[in-house]
């Protein structure tokens, strides 16, 4: 993200790129704690909506070359990321037998790291060809489409619903 901030705005201040990254993770952590009393389903839905909105705002910031909009979009995305993450874990863990929870968490983390690293690797190959800001657009649109699809396809796992 710091490279996207630099490419989109032309600013050479490394603190701005770092601030954007730090705001995502900090906001995600605050959201998990602040919204912990919501049900897993409500956290998941809120997270998808805020993640999608945040990514859209971030892309607007990239296209308009405005660090303030990028930062605001990243903060909104952080709320979405934190609540989706927490809501998903809270939805999955009750279904695991006590002796199988470690395996479930391991699979969850492996899938999570792959879902971050594989698109980032693809973006790394694509950026020299089409440019960093255009690659950010594709990446962001991919995140939005996947989030919207998960919202549409989500099912209520409770029996009888």
C-alpha positions in Angstrom: 0.0 0.0 0.0 2.8 2.5 0.6 3.9 2.1 -3.0 0.3 2.7 -4.2 0.1 5.9 -2.1 3.4 7.0 -3.6 2.4 6.1 -7.2 -1.1 7.6 -6.9 -0.1 10.9 -5.2 3.6 11.4 -6.1 4.4 12.0 -2.4 7.8 10.7 -1.2 6.9 10.8 2.5 7.2 7.2 3.7 5.1 8.1 6.8 2.0 8.5 4.7 2.2 5.0 3.2 2.9 3.6 6.7 0.0 5.5 8.2 -2.4 4.0 5.6 -1.2 0.5 6.4 -1.2 1.1 10.2 -4.7 2.5 10.1 -6.0 -0.7 8.5 -4.7 -3.0 11.1 -5.3 -0.7 14.1 -8.9 0.0 13.0 -9.5 -3.7 12.5 -8.3 -4.5 16.1 -10.4 -1.7 17.6 -13.5 -2.9 15.6 -13.1 -6.4 16.9 -13.0 -5.2 20.5 -15.7 -2.5 20.1 -18.2 -4.7 18.3 -17.6 -8.0 20.1 -21.1 -8.1 21.5 -22.7 -8.3 18.1 -23.7 -11.7 16.8 -21.4 -13.5 14.4 -23.9 -13.0 11.6 -24.3 -9.3 12.3 -20.5 -8.9 12.5 -20.1 -10.7 9.2 -22.8 -8.6 7.4 -21.5 -5.3 8.8 -18.0 -6.3 7.9 -18.8 -7.1 4.3 -20.7 -3.8 3.9 -17.9 -1.7 5.5 -15.1 -3.6 3.7 -16.8 -3.1 0.4 -17.5 0.6 1.1 -14.0 1.1 2.4 -12.3 -0.5 -0.7 -14.5 1.7 -2.9 -13.5 4.8 -1.0 -9.8 3.8 -1.2 -10.1 3.4 -4.9 -11.7 6.8 -5.2 -8.7 8.2 -3.2 -6.3 6.4 -5.6 -8.0 7.7 -8.7 -8.3 11.3 -7.3 -4.8 11.1 -6.0 -6.0 12.2 -2.5 -4.3 10.6 0.5 -7.0 11.8 2.8 -9.7 9.8 1.0 -7.3 6.8 0.7 -6.7 7.0 4.5 -10.5 7.3 5.3 -11.2 4.4 2.9 -8.6 2.3 4.6 -10.0 3.1 8.1 -13.5 2.0 6.9 -11.9 -1.1 5.3 -10.2 -1.9 8.6 -13.6 -2.0 10.4 -14.8 -4.4 7.7 -11.7 -6.6 7.8 -11.8 -6.9 11.6 -15.5 -7.6 11.8 -15.5 -10.1 8.9 -12.5 -11.9 10.4 -14.1 -12.0 13.9 -17.5 -13.0 12.7 -16.1 -15.8 10.5 -14.1 -17.3 13.4 -17.1 -17.0 15.7 -19.3 -18.7 13.2 -16.8 -21.6 12.6 -15.4 -22.5 16.0 -18.7 -23.7 17.6 -18.9 -26.4 15.0 -15.5 -27.9 15.7 -15.2 -30.6 18.3 -12.8 -29.6 21.1 -10.1 -31.9 19.8 -10.4 -30.6 16.3 -10.3 -26.8 16.9 -6.5 -26.5 16.5 -6.8 -28.2 13.1 -9.7 -25.9 12.1 -7.8 -22.8 13.2 -4.7 -24.0 11.3 -6.7 -24.5 8.1 -8.4 -21.1 8.6 -5.0 -19.4 8.9 -3.5 -21.2 5.9 -6.5 -20.3 3.8 -6.2 -16.7 5.1 -2.6 -16.4 4.3 -3.1 -17.8 0.8 -6.0 -15.5 0.2 -3.7 -12.5 0.9 -0.5 -13.8 -0.6 -1.7 -15.2 -3.9 -3.5 -12.1 -5.1 -0.5 -10.0 -3.9 1.9 -12.1 -5.9 -0.4 -11.8 -9.0 -0.5 -8.0 -8.4 3.3 -8.0 -8.3 3.5 -9.6 -11.7 0.8 -7.4 -13.1 2.0 -4.0 -11.8 5.1 -3.7 -14.1 2.8 -4.4 -17.1 -0.2 -2.1 -16.5 1.0 0.1 -13.7 0.6 0.1 -9.9 -2.6 2.2 -9.7 -4.3 0.2 -12.4 -3.3 -3.0 -10.6 -4.7 -1.5 -7.4 -8.0 -0.9 -9.3 -8.2 -4.6 -10.4 -7.2 -5.8 -6.9 -9.9 -3.6 -5.3 -12.6 -4.6 -7.7 -11.7 -8.2 -7.1 -12.1 -7.7 -3.3 -15.4 -5.9 -3.8 -16.8 -8.7 -6.1 -15.7 -11.4 -3.7 -17.2 -9.6 -0.7 -20.5 -9.0 -2.5 -20.6 -12.6 -3.6 -20.1 -13.8 -0.1 -22.9 -11.6 1.1 -25.2 -12.9 -1.5 -24.3 -16.5 -1.0 -24.2 -16.6 2.7 -26.5 -19.1 4.3 -27.8 -19.4 7.8 -26.2 -22.6 9.2 -28.7 -23.0 12.0 -31.0 -26.1 11.6 -34.5 -25.2 10.3 -33.5 -21.8 8.9 
